[in-house]
Structures are given as C-alpha cells and as structure tokens.
Amino acid sequence: MRRPRIGITTSDHKSRLAWWCDWLAVWRAGGLPVRLSPSRGSDVPLDGLIVGGGDDIGAQLYGGEMQLDVRVDPQRDTLELALLERVLPTDRPVLGICRGAQIINVFLGGSLITDIHATFEHIRPRRTVLPRKTVQVTPGSRLHQLLGVDSCHVNSLHHQAIDRTGHNVRVVARDRDDLVQGIESTDHDFVIGVQWHPEFLIFNRPQQRLIRALVERAAAREAPRPLSRSDELL
C-alpha cells in the first residue's frame, strides 16, 4: 500500500536528532515523511501536513511586541503561511506542533502571548521533553476523540502561547495554569494544534494515536502525482 506523503516543516538549522524524531513518528504511523524548510521549498505534492516546532513567530504577524532576546525565523514564517494558504482549502489533514499550533492560530487571525513568563509571574519556567505537564482535554472535541483520554501528561518546550483564537478556532485543551494547550478549526475536518511535542513521546499511545490519525486521514485522500526521491529526506 502506498504510504501517504506527509510534509513536515522545519528550520534549516534544526538538529538531526529532532528531525529523526519527526521522521520516525510519521514513518511508524505508516506515512512517508517529507522535509520542508525555507531552503528546500514547499512545491511538492502532499497528502497531509505537520507544521513543526521551532523558533518564535515574528511578532509583527499578530500585532505583538517584538523582543530582542529571542530567535525568530522570518523565512520559515513565510514558508508555513504559504503552505497553510495552499493546504487548508483542500481539506488535507494538518497537525500543528508547538510553534505549529501557534502559526495556525495566527494564520486564521488569532494572536499570541509573546512571553508567558513575563505576562504571568506565577507561572514558573518549565522546559523539558519529559511528560511532566498535565493537560485537560475537552470532552466531545476531535482532539479528545483521537487521543482517547480526558487528560494526559505532556512535555513543555514553549514560552509563547495562544492568546486570542483565530476565526472559527476553538480551544480544546488547557493546562493547570489555564494556558491553551490544544486548538482545532471548526471549518475543517482535521486541523488540530497542540502546544506539546507528541513526536518526542514515542512510547505514549495516546500521542502516537494523534499522529497515526493524521496519517490515516491523509491515506484516505486521492493520491497526488508521484514524488521523486530528490523530494524525500530519508
């Protein structure tokens, strides 16, 4: 059976280990991972899209306050916004991971909290790939259906967060600090964003179900033209 082609956005300087976690998560779910970055371009046929984690999103895109002590990637912002403009009207499945959830929200007209620790002094900094944060998932949401749990323990690698939700975007998960941890579009069959990194939780069944669901949804779509091996990074 043909593996559906799943585009995964990354920066040009993403670490090899992080990319292989992305690759493995999609491959073991039955998909063919295709790396998309500013230098590689995005003009390849896709059955589904994962908008990956990475640097901060440019504050000018959502009317936020610019910070001088954070890394931004304007070329990646441009790449991902162009991909969303191309993919969302086709109703192909899209999963946003961390930064990816944020840029989906920005694309749909929402805004971000530029720095949660500067905005909320009671929230202590937490940066770990281990599942140390508890998230409550909204019953009846698509995310709840796919994960199959009411709450889950997730990792935390972000200092920005979703503030005002975009057009027809609803919040479907929050952490104990009441920060948004999951969103989904009510205009699309499968446009979901999570603030954590499911690709790092390789032994966590609910998190792997989320990625598998995207691959299965992508596999159900009509196949695009063949992809040359030069488009793949295996």
N, C-alpha and C positions, 0 to 999 in steps of 0.2 A: 504494500500500500504506500502511495506517495506521502512523504512527510510534508505537512503544510509549512510554508516559509514564514517564519516569524522574525520580523525586523526588531532589533534591539538597539536603541540609541545609546551611544557612549560618547565621552570626550575623546579627543585624540591622545590624551595623556593618561587614560585610565590604566590602572595596574593590570598586569597579566592575570594575577590571581582573581581579581574581581571579575574580569571578563570571563574567565573559565567557570566561575560560579554561575554567571548568567547563562553561558553556553550549556553547562551540564543540566541546569534546571529545565531548560527548554527541550534539550535532546532526550532526557529521560522521560519527559512527558509525551514524547512522540513527535516533536517538531524539529524543523531544520533551522537552526539559529543563523541569522544574517546580521553581521555587524554594520551599523550605520553611524557614521561620525562625520564631522564637518569636512575632513579631508577625503573621505570615501564617497561622499554624496549620498543621495537617497533615491535615485531614479532606478529602482529595481522593483520587480513585481513582488507583492507581499500578500499573504493571506491573513496576517494579524500583526499587531504591533505592541511591543513593550517599550514604554518611554522610561528609561532607566534613571538611576540615581546619579548624583554628581554635585557639581558646584552650585552656588546660589544663582537664582534667576535675576536678571537685571531689573533693578527697582523701577526703572522708567517704564517698564511694560505694564505695571499695575498701579502706578502713582505712589509708590513707596519712597521712603527716604534712603538715599544712597549711602553706603558705608564704605569706608576706605580700607578697612582691615579684613575684608573677606574676598574670596576668589569668586569671580564671575566668568562666564564663558559666553560672550555675545554671539559667537558663531554657532555655538550649539543651540542657543535660544532660537536663532533664525532657522536652523535645521528642523528643530522639533515643531515649531509653529507651522512651518511649511508642510511637514508630514501630517500634522493633525488636520490642517486645511484640506489636504488631499484624501486622507483616510476616513475621517469621520462621516462625510456624506455617503460613503459606500457601505456603511454599517458593518465594516470589518471589526472584529473584536480588538479592543485597546485596553491595556493594563498600564497604569502609571505607578511607578515605584518611587517613593520618597520625593525627590525633585520632580519626577514624572507626574505624580499626583498634583503637585503644585502647578506645573505648567499647563496641565489640562484645565485646571480651575481658572488660571489666568487667561488661557485661550478662549474660554467660554464667558469671559467678562468679570471674573472674580478678582479678589485681591489676597495679599499675603500679610502675615505678621513678619516684619523684616527680621526681628531677633526676639525670640520668645523669652530669653533670659533678661533682656533689657526691658521688655514690656511687663513681665510678670516676675517680680523679685522673689516670690515664694517658690518658684519652680527651680529646682537645683539642676545644674548641668548634668546630663546623662548621655554618655556616648559609648555604646557597646554593641557588638554584633551578637551578643548572647540574648536570649529571650527573657529579659528582666522587667519588661513593662507590661502591665495588664491593660487590655483594651476590651471595652464592651461593644458588642455588635448589635445593631438594631434589628429586632425580630421582624421577619417579613421582607427584609431588604434582599436584593440579589446577592450581596456580599455574604449575608447570613446564610442564604441557601447554599452558596458554593462552599463556604468554609465548614458548614455543618455544626457550628458551635455558637453559644451565646457570648462567650468571652474567650480570649486567647492571650498567651504570653508572647510578646514580640520584642524584636531588637529596636534600638533607637540610635540613629546617626544624624539627626537633623537639629538645626537651631532656628529654622524658619517653619512656619505653619500656615495653614489655610485660615484666612480671616473671613471676608465676605465671600459667600459662594457665588459661582457664576450662574448663567442663565440655565434654569431647569437642572441645577446640580443640587443634590440633597446630601446631607451629612448622614452617614450610616455607621460610623464608629467613632468613639471618643475614648481618651484615656482618663485616668483618675484625676488629672488636672483639668479636665474638661476641654483639652485641646482636640481638634479634629484629627482623627486618625484614618478615616475612610470616607470616600465620596463615591457617588455614582450618578450618571446622567439619566434623567427620566425620558430623554428624547431618543435614546439609543438602546439597542438590545444588550450590548456588552461594552460599556465604557466605565471602567472602575479605576479608582485611585486609592492606594494605601500608602500611609506615611512610613511604613516599615519596609524591610527588605526580605521578602519571602524566599528569594533565591539563596540567601545565606542559611536558611533554616531547613537544611536538606533532609533531616530526619523527622521533621514535623509534618504529619499527614495533612492537617487542615491547610497549611500553607502550600504544600505541594498540590493539593486539590485545586487551589486557585489558579496555579499556572497550568495545570492539566486541563482545566475547564476552558481556558483561553485557547489552548492548542486544539482541543476537540471542537470548539466553536469555529475555529479557523479551518479545520479539516472539512467541515461540512459545506464550505463555500466552493463555488466553481473554481477550478484550477486556472491560474493565470498562465501566460506564456512561459516556456522553460527558462530556467535561471542558469547562466553559465557558471562554471566553477570559479571564475575570477570574482564573482559577486559574493562568494562564500568565504568565511574565515573559519576553518576547521582545524 
